[in-house]
Amino acid sequence: MGKPLVSLRTAVILTLGTLAGTGAGILTYLGSRSAANTILAGEAAFAGAVFSFNTVIN
């Protein structure tokens, strides 16, 4: 078995970012019913969460 494609730390950070982005997207869609707003909110939440978790998780 070879070296893993991504480290465990990277997988955790990206998973948490995906969950945060999905949650923000769902809540935005329920509030505005706009696909464009939903995508923008989800992307912004994903980026912010990944940045934050990358800083916090060592």
Buried (B, 14 or more C-beta within 10 A) or exposed (E): EEEEEEEEEBEEBBEBBBEBBEBBBEBBBEEEEEEEBBBBBBEBBBEBBBEBBBEEEE
